[in-house]
Amino acid sequence: MLNIIRLRMLKFKDDYKIILLMTILALAFTFVFSWSQFEGEYKMTIGIINESESTFAQEVIESIEKSNEFIVYESSYENAIVNLKDRSISFALYFDESFSDKNIDFEILRSVETMESIQAENKLKNIINNNLIIDKIVSNIYFGLSPVIDLNFDEMKETYVNDFENWKAYSLDLKSGRDSIWKNFDYEIHMLIGFNLMFSMYTIIFGMADILNDKKLRAFQRTLVSPIKKRDIVIGNLISTMAIGFMQMLVVLLVGQFVLGIDWGQYFYGVVLIVFTFIFTVSSLGLLLSNVVSTMGQLGALTPIIITATSMIGGCMWPLEIVNSKVLLIASNFTPQKWALAGIKSIAMYNNELSSIIKPTAVLLFMGIVFLILGIYFLDKQELSFNK
């Protein structure tokens, strides 16, 4: 087994250019897709339906206008629906009669959900949070000091707003129909993880495909009849391929941390554990594919289809949080990318405890074991055909 590992690692010098290319592509796609979120930004046009007579609602609208983030269009409910249908506005905020600083429930009307609209909704929530916090703080100060000092509430509030910098938005349960998962969502982290997973799959699967070259040269058949055990052949190929895949993914993670400034959370070893189990799963998948197809040409045609399709379904190219199709969400559960993304994001993006990766790790290990068993099964079938 050690000789097989050593031979595979020596072959690395012939394939390092491909591995380097896949690493560069993962980083390049991350840069492009991340920068595209910030370059060429435009002001989104939003509608506001204000049926509330409270001063708080008007203050919120004024704050939205002063933020210089949106083009605000106030209209009736009926006109907003028409504007949503013809896409002249991206979405609409609906403040009903009960909306006030005592009741901050509001509704967001939209015709289609996009990453831009989700980010814009988060900005609006922060503005409403800001206004509510200011109103509460100034009210408490005013009612505390007004019995002993002659104060004007409006002047106090205006002064406080002008001096209110570096405010901290506290977590408020805004019932706007959006899940709290977007609160800490980081698009750059998601894309870096997604493209890292996708491009590493090419390296790992084609790394296991060396078995096909050995079969073509009859080296694999000679190995099977040698004193080397079949178990050592499989484990040797798995370990060497996993080592190369792990190095590639680790380089991308470290570039993300030290170049892009990404914080992988307090449990970086948890991220490494998820990466390791993902590599095991994909290596086992590579073993399976290498024993299902007959030639490198067949593998070269099949692998990009499998990787691209599962990466899209598994959320590598866009967040699954914006997918509404139940069929696609169910299908994503059968892709290793979905579970690897979920585990890494749980730690790096949402700062959850280490226990949050137990389920993704278990699912990845289960998938890897299934692929490994199937790969060995088809290898046994081929061994029987060699012996005939």
C-alpha positions in Angstrom: 0.0 0.0 0.0 2.8 2.4 0.8 4.4 1.7 -2.5 1.2 2.5 -4.3 0.8 5.8 -2.4 4.4 6.7 -3.1 4.0 6.0 -6.9 0.8 8.1 -7.0 2.4 11.0 -5.2 5.4 10.8 -7.6 3.0 11.0 -10.5 1.8 14.3 -9.0 4.7 16.1 -10.7 3.1 15.2 -14.1 -0.3 16.5 -13.1 0.5 19.6 -10.9 -0.3 22.0 -13.7 -3.9 20.7 -13.9 -4.3 20.9 -10.1 -2.8 24.4 -10.1 -5.3 25.4 -12.8 -8.3 24.1 -10.9 -7.1 26.0 -7.8 -6.7 29.2 -9.8 -10.1 28.8 -11.4 -11.8 28.4 -8.0 -10.2 31.7 -6.8 -10.8 33.5 -10.1 -14.5 32.6 -10.2 -14.8 33.7 -6.6 -13.2 37.1 -7.3 -15.4 37.7 -10.4 -18.7 36.7 -8.8 -17.9 38.6 -5.6 -16.8 41.8 -7.3 -19.8 41.7 -9.5 -21.9 42.3 -6.4 -20.2 45.6 -5.8 -19.2 46.9 -9.2 -21.7 49.0 -11.2 -24.3 49.2 -8.4 -27.5 50.9 -9.2 -30.2 52.4 -7.0 -33.0 49.9 -6.8 -36.5 51.4 -7.2 -38.9 50.3 -4.5 -42.5 51.1 -3.8 -43.9 52.2 -0.4 -47.5 51.7 0.5 -48.1 53.8 3.7 -51.6 53.4 5.2 -50.3 54.2 8.7 -50.9 57.6 10.2 -48.2 57.3 12.8 -45.2 59.7 12.7 -42.9 56.7 13.1 -44.0 55.4 9.6 -43.2 58.8 8.1 -39.8 58.9 9.8 -39.0 55.5 8.4 -39.9 56.6 4.9 -37.8 59.8 5.3 -34.8 57.7 6.6 -35.1 55.4 3.6 -35.0 58.4 1.2 -32.1 60.0 3.1 -30.1 56.8 3.0 -29.5 57.4 -0.7 -29.7 53.6 -1.3 -33.0 53.5 -3.2 -35.3 55.3 -5.5 -38.5 55.6 -3.5 -41.9 55.6 -5.1 -44.9 56.1 -2.8 -48.2 54.7 -4.2 -51.4 53.0 -3.4 -51.7 49.3 -2.9 -53.3 48.8 -6.3 -50.7 50.9 -8.2 -47.9 49.0 -6.4 -49.3 45.7 -7.7 -49.4 47.0 -11.2 -45.8 48.3 -10.9 -44.6 44.9 -9.6 -46.2 43.1 -12.5 -44.5 45.4 -15.1 -41.2 45.3 -13.1 -41.0 49.1 -12.8 -40.3 48.5 -9.1 -38.3 45.7 -7.5 -40.5 45.2 -4.5 -42.8 47.2 -2.2 -43.0 47.9 1.5 -46.5 47.8 2.9 -47.2 49.6 6.2 -50.8 49.0 7.2 -52.9 51.1 9.6 -51.4 49.4 12.7 -47.7 50.1 11.8 -46.0 52.2 14.5 -43.1 52.1 17.0 -45.3 49.8 19.1 -46.1 47.4 16.2 -43.3 47.1 13.6 -44.9 44.3 11.6 -44.8 45.1 7.9 -45.1 43.2 4.6 -42.8 43.0 1.6 -44.5 42.5 -1.7 -42.4 41.1 -4.6 -42.9 39.5 -8.0 -39.6 37.7 -8.1 -36.9 37.0 -5.5 -33.3 37.7 -6.3 -30.0 38.1 -4.4 -30.2 41.9 -5.0 -33.7 42.1 -3.6 -32.8 40.1 -0.5 -29.8 42.3 0.2 -32.0 45.4 -0.3 -34.6 44.0 2.1 -31.8 43.6 4.8 -30.8 47.2 4.3 -34.4 48.3 4.8 -34.7 46.2 8.0 -31.5 47.9 9.3 -33.1 51.3 8.6 -36.2 50.4 10.5 -34.1 49.0 13.4 -32.2 52.2 13.4 -35.3 54.4 13.7 -36.9 52.2 16.3 -33.7 52.3 18.5 -33.4 56.0 18.1 -37.0 56.6 19.0 -36.8 54.4 22.1 -33.6 55.9 23.3 -34.7 59.5 22.8 -38.1 58.8 24.4 -36.4 57.3 27.5 -34.1 60.3 27.8 -36.9 62.8 27.3 -39.3 61.3 29.8 -36.5 60.9 32.3 -35.3 64.5 32.1 -38.3 66.5 31.1 -39.7 66.8 34.7 -36.5 68.7 35.8 -35.3 70.3 32.5 -37.3 72.1 29.9 -36.7 70.0 26.7 -38.1 69.8 23.2 -38.6 66.3 22.0 -38.3 67.0 18.3 -35.1 69.1 18.8 -33.6 66.3 21.0 -34.4 63.7 18.4 -32.9 65.8 15.6 -29.7 66.4 17.6 -29.4 62.7 18.5 -29.9 61.6 14.9 -27.2 64.0 13.7 -24.7 62.7 16.2 -25.8 59.1 16.1 -22.8 57.3 14.5 -21.5 53.8 14.8 -24.9 52.6 16.0 -25.4 48.9 16.7 -28.4 47.2 15.3 -30.0 44.9 17.8 -31.7 41.7 16.8 -35.4 42.4 16.4 -38.0 39.9 15.4 -39.3 41.7 12.4 -42.1 39.7 10.9 -41.4 40.5 7.3 -41.7 37.0 5.9 -37.9 36.6 5.5 -35.9 33.9 7.4 -33.3 35.1 9.9 -30.8 33.0 7.9 -30.1 36.1 5.7 -29.0 38.1 8.7 -25.4 36.9 8.6 -25.3 35.7 5.0 -22.0 36.5 3.3 -22.0 36.1 -0.5 -18.2 36.1 -0.8 -17.8 33.2 1.6 -20.6 31.2 -0.1 -19.0 31.6 -3.6 -15.5 30.8 -2.3 -16.7 27.6 -0.7 -18.9 26.7 -3.6 -16.3 27.1 -6.3 -13.7 25.4 -4.2 -15.9 22.4 -3.8 -16.8 22.2 -7.4 -13.3 22.6 -8.9 -11.7 20.3 -6.4 -14.1 17.5 -7.6 -12.4 17.6 -11.0 -9.0 17.1 -9.4 -10.2 14.3 -7.1 -12.3 12.3 -9.6 -9.7 12.5 -12.4 -7.1 11.6 -9.8 -8.9 8.4 -9.1 -9.1 7.9 -12.9 -5.5 6.8 -13.0 -7.0 3.3 -12.5 -8.4 3.6 -16.0 -4.9 4.4 -17.4 -3.5 1.4 -15.5 -6.2 -0.8 -17.0 -5.4 0.5 -20.5 -1.8 -0.3 -20.0 -2.7 -3.7 -18.4 -0.8 -2.6 -15.3 -3.9 -2.8 -13.2 -4.6 -6.4 -14.2 -1.0 -7.4 -13.4 -1.3 -5.7 -10.0 -4.4 -7.8 -9.2 -2.5 -11.1 -9.8 0.5 -9.9 -7.8 0.9 -10.5 -4.0 -0.5 -7.0 -3.4 -3.9 -7.2 -1.9 -6.8 -5.5 -3.7 -7.6 -3.7 -0.4 -4.2 -2.1 -0.5 -4.7 -1.0 -4.1 -8.0 0.7 -3.2 -6.8 2.3 0.0 -3.5 3.4 -1.6 -5.3 5.2 -4.5 -7.9 6.7 -2.1 -5.2 8.1 0.3 -3.0 9.6 -2.4 -6.0 11.2 -4.2 -7.4 12.5 -0.9 -4.0 14.0 0.0 -3.8 15.9 -3.3 -7.4 17.1 -3.1 -7.0 18.2 0.5 -3.9 20.2 -0.4 -5.8 22.0 -3.2 -8.8 22.8 -1.0 -6.6 23.9 1.9 -4.7 26.4 -0.3 -8.0 28.0 -1.3 -9.2 28.2 2.3 -5.9 29.9 3.3 -6.0 32.3 0.4 -9.5 33.2 1.5 -8.3 33.9 5.0 -5.1 35.7 4.4 -5.8 37.4 1.1 -9.6 38.0 1.0 -9.8 38.5 4.8 -12.4 35.8 5.3 -12.9 34.7 8.9 -13.6 30.9 9.0 -14.9 31.2 12.6 -13.7 29.9 15.9 -13.7 26.3 14.8 -11.5 26.2 11.8 -10.7 22.5 12.5 -14.4 21.9 12.1 -14.2 23.4 8.6 -11.2 21.1 7.9 -13.2 18.1 9.1 -16.0 18.9 6.7 -13.5 19.4 3.9 -11.9 16.0 4.7 -15.2 14.1 4.7 -16.2 15.8 1.5 -12.9 14.7 -0.1 -13.4 11.2 1.1 -16.9 11.1 -0.4 -15.8 12.5 -3.8 -12.8 10.2 -3.9 -15.1 7.2 -3.4 -17.3 8.6 -6.1 -14.3 8.8 -8.3 -13.5 5.1 -7.6 -17.1 4.2 -8.5 -17.0 6.1 -11.8 -13.6 4.7 -12.7 -15.0 1.2 -12.4 -18.3 1.9 -14.2 -16.9 3.4 -17.3 -14.4 1.7 -19.6 -12.2 4.5 -20.9 -10.9 8.0 -20.0 -12.9 9.4 -22.9 -16.1 8.1 -21.3 -15.1 9.5 -17.9 -14.1 12.8 -19.5 -17.6 13.1 -21.0 -19.5 12.0 -17.9 -17.7 13.8 -15.2 -18.4 17.4 -16.2 -22.1 16.6 -16.5 -22.2 15.1 -13.0 -20.1 17.8 -11.4 -21.9 20.7 -13.0 -25.4 19.3 -12.4 -24.8 18.4 -8.8 -23.0 21.7 -8.1 -26.0 23.7 -9.4 -28.5 21.5 -7.5 -26.3 21.5 -4.4 -26.0 25.2 -4.2 -22.4 25.9 -5.2 -23.4 28.4 -7.9 -26.2 30.1 -6.0 -27.6 29.8 -2.5 -30.3 27.2 -1.9 -32.0 29.8 0.3 -33.4 31.5 -2.8 -34.6 28.2 -4.4 -38.4 27.7 -4.0 -38.8 24.4 -6.0 -39.4 21.6 -3.6 -38.2 19.1 -6.2 -34.8 20.8 -6.4 -34.5 21.2 -2.7 -35.2 17.5 -2.2 -32.8 16.6 -5.0 -30.1 18.7 -3.3 -30.1 16.4 -0.3 -28.5 13.7 -2.5 -25.5 15.8 -3.5 -22.4 15.9 -1.3 -21.9 19.6 -2.2 -25.1 20.6 -0.3 -23.9 19.0 2.9 -20.4 20.3 2.7 -21.7 23.8 2.1 -24.1 23.6 4.9 -21.4 22.4 7.4 -18.8 25.0 6.4 -21.3 27.9 6.3 -22.7 26.8 9.7 -19.3 27.5 11.3 -17.8 30.2 9.1 -20.9 32.3 8.2 -23.3 31.8 11.1 -20.8 31.2 13.9 -22.7 28.1 15.2 -21.2 25.6 17.6 -19.2 22.7 16.5 -22.1 20.4 17.1 -23.9 21.9 14.1 -21.6 20.0 11.7 -22.5 16.5 13.1 -25.3 16.0 10.7 -23.5 17.2 7.5 -20.4 15.1 8.5 -22.5 12.0 9.1 -24.3 12.4 5.8 -21.1 12.9 3.9 -19.5 9.8 5.5 -22.6 7.8 4.7 -22.5 8.9 1.0 -18.8 8.1 0.9 -19.2 4.6 2.3 -22.0 3.9 -0.1 -19.9 5.1 -3.1 -16.9 3.1 -1.8 -18.9 -0.1 -1.4 -20.4 0.3 -4.9 -16.9 1.1 -6.4 -15.4 -2.1 -4.8 -18.4 -4.1 -6.1 -17.9 -3.0 -9.7 -14.1 -3.5 -9.2 -14.8 -7.1 -8.2 -17.0 -7.6 -11.3 -14.2 -6.4 -13.5 -11.7 -8.7 -11.6 -13.9 -11.6 -12.4 -14.0 -10.6 -16.1 -10.1 -10.3 -16.1 -9.8 -13.9 -14.7 -12.0 -15.4 -17.4 
